[in-house]
Amino acid sequence: MKILVLNGPNINFVGIREKGIYGTKDYAWLKNMLEEKAAREGHEIEVFHSNYEGGIIDRIQQAYGDGTEGIIINPGAFTHYSIAVRDALASVEIPKIEVHISNVHKREEFRHVSVTAPVCTGQIVGLGLEGYALAMDYLTSQEP
């Protein structure tokens, strides 16, 4: 299976920022964990990060024609207000799992709303970086 992992603003700073919320494992650890898991299980994976809304949108649109079969997305702050990212996700008929490292429902009120989740297949929150692996497990267990 060809899987695209999209990470929005500041996700590249996990392990650096707010360690009490996001943990001490860094972005390189996340990428390595996902790449090793994909290789072990015989999947193709691309891990993509952008702090720019347009970069995320461009990569979602590219996924439409490049054979991507599943998307794991942590939109970061775009989760809460980016109708543009939401519309890009809605435009591709690819299974999509939204992942959040922290439990957004235990945090500030503004983090409780996701404009992107309604156009995703499902959402995983609060399970740390391991949430990405669980999203991959879900995507790769589905019938084509």
Residue pairs with C-beta under 8 A, 6 or more apart in sequence:
1 43
1 44
1 69
1 70
1 139
1 140
2 43
2 44
2 45
2 66
2 67
2 68
2 69
2 70
3 38
3 43
3 44
3 45
3 46
3 68
3 69
3 70
3 71
3 72
3 136
3 139
3 140
4 45
4 46
4 48
4 59
4 63
4 68
4 70
4 71
4 72
5 34
5 45
5 46
5 47
5 48
5 71
5 72
5 73
5 132
6 48
6 49
6 50
6 56
6 59
6 60
6 71
6 72
6 73
6 74
6 75
7 27
7 47
7 48
7 49
7 50
7 73
7 74
7 76
8 49
8 50
8 51
8 56
8 73
8 74
8 75
8 76
8 77
8 78
8 79
8 85
9 50
9 51
9 76
9 77
9 78
10 17
10 51
10 76
10 77
11 27
11 49
11 74
11 76
11 101
12 27
12 49
12 51
13 27
14 22
14 23
14 25
14 26
14 27
14 30
14 101
14 129
15 22
15 23
15 24
15 25
15 26
15 27
15 29
16 26
21 101
21 102
21 107
22 101
22 102
23 101
23 128
23 129
25 128
25 129
27 49
29 129
30 47
30 129
30 132
31 47
33 129
33 132
33 133
34 45
34 47
34 132
34 133
34 136
35 45
35 47
37 43
37 133
37 136
38 44
38 45
38 136
41 140
43 136
43 140
45 136
48 59
50 56
50 59
53 78
53 82
53 84
53 85
56 73
56 75
56 78
56 85
56 88
57 84
57 85
57 88
60 71
60 85
60 88
60 89
60 91
60 92
61 88
61 91
61 92
63 71
63 92
63 94
64 91
64 92
64 94
68 94
69 94
69 95
69 139
69 144
70 94
70 95
70 96
70 97
70 136
70 139
70 140
71 89
71 92
71 94
71 95
71 96
71 97
72 96
72 97
72 99
72 132
72 135
72 136
72 139
73 89
73 96
73 97
73 98
73 99
73 116
73 120
74 98
74 99
74 100
74 101
74 132
75 82
75 85
75 98
75 116
78 85
78 116
79 98
79 100
79 104
79 111
79 114
79 115
79 116
79 117
80 110
80 111
80 113
80 114
80 115
81 115
82 115
82 116
83 115
85 116
86 115
86 116
86 118
86 119
89 96
89 116
89 119
89 120
90 119
95 121
95 139
95 142
96 119
96 120
96 121
97 120
97 121
97 122
97 123
97 124
97 135
97 138
97 139
98 114
98 116
98 117
98 120
98 122
98 123
98 124
99 123
99 124
99 125
99 131
99 132
99 135
100 123
100 124
100 125
100 126
100 131
101 126
101 127
101 128
101 129
101 131
102 125
102 126
103 125
103 126
104 111
104 112
104 114
104 125
104 126
105 111
105 112
105 125
105 126
106 126
114 123
117 123
122 138
124 131
124 134
124 135
125 131
127 134
